[in-house]
Amino acid sequence: QQPVQSPQAVILREGEDAVINCSSSKALYSVHWYRQKHGEAPVFLMILLKGGEQKGHEKISASFNEKKQQSSLYLTASQLSYSGTYFCGTTQYNQGGKLIFGQGTELSVKP
Amino acid sequence: SQTIHQWPATLVQPVGSPLSLECTVEGTSNPNLYWYRQAAGRGLQLLFYSVGIGQISSEVPQNLSASRPQDRQFILSSKKLLLSDSGFYLCAWSALRQAANYGYTFGSGTRLTVV
């Protein structure tokens, strides 16, 4: 079942922060986050495997609450290069790593 | 290092014509392979995935099919294209035994327009 992302779109000024949420009604094994620039393929950002795990990647970090089947992506001090569509993808137990993506969140960072 | 190749980059095909898109992975063995489709302005829909040669799982019933004739080759086909088959087709791979533990790497995609 497709995870649900919110918000659908967000507009930021450079230096502002944003949070993108991803939730599922199914028990999750892992949550992936990807960023896609217009006309390009998605690029892997990070994966979270354990309940309550949090990861960081420069000014982009994420958390995963396994019990609530929710993940959040945090973008701090946004840069113009952060613009794009962010997708979460989820895998479930005993599904062979099959990744189902949310509908995406379009992030626009303005100067 | 591992690389994934996908071709052609763009394709314009008439309704009712056949389709064949190819994807190959280099630098790894026994990868999980996936085909996704993305309609304009939409999300990524999983079409097929494969955990080994000749093993194909279909996620969405439609007029498309997939084959894996070799370990690192994944082919998406159709006998007769429909207008609704237009979209951005993406091939991806991940490590086989730990597919859920590793990120996917996507090919550069094929933009298909059915006219």
Interface residues (C-beta under 8 A of the other chain):
Chain A: Q2 Y29 S30 H32 Y34 E40 A41 P42 V43 F44 M46 I47 L49 F87 G89 T91 Q95 G96 G97 K98 L99 I100 F101 G102 Q103 G104
Chain B: N32 Y34 Y36 R42 G43 L44 Q45 L46 Y49 V51 S57 E59 L90 S94 Q98 A99 A100 N101 Y102 G103 Y104 T105 F106 G107 S108 G109
